[in-house]
Amino acid sequence: MLVDSKLIRPHPSWFMSEWHLDSAAVHCISLEELADAELAKDIAGWHTDKVAREFTLNDAPVFDQYWLDRLMSVFDADHGIELGAFDMSVCQACAQEGSSATGRIHKIFMVRANRSSTHRAGTDAADLAQAWLAGFSF
């Protein structure tokens, strides 16, 4: 498994009124750190190169889709990247197994619950991948 993530310098078109100290604390990211981060348009291009053609699962797709759309708007307004819901995808992947999937689903969600979230994209992506692999590695 390969996980990669980057900090994003806010784009000049983004309203700083959307910056919240509570969110900064949850994610352990200060506005000062972002001043030295890569430009939003460069991160959007990097993201497109890395994952645009992949199905991307997320544990908060509605919320994170808003921020992904915001990021991608500085690069490609019609990016077409849609985040899928991790929980729903687990259930859909197990649906054909019927009751025999109960153990698999339990294992996935136990692994997920036992990993402490950092609220940082790379680590959280690794946590979801570990949970998925716990249930689907053969």
Buried (B, 14 or more C-beta within 10 A) or exposed (E): EEEEBBBBBBBEEBEEEEEEEEEBEEEEBEEEEBEEBBBBBBBBBBBBEEEBEEEBBBBBBEEBBEEBBBBBBBBBEEBEBEBEBBBEBBEEBBEEEEEEBEEBBEBBBEBBEEBEEBEBBEBBBBBBBBBBEBBEEE
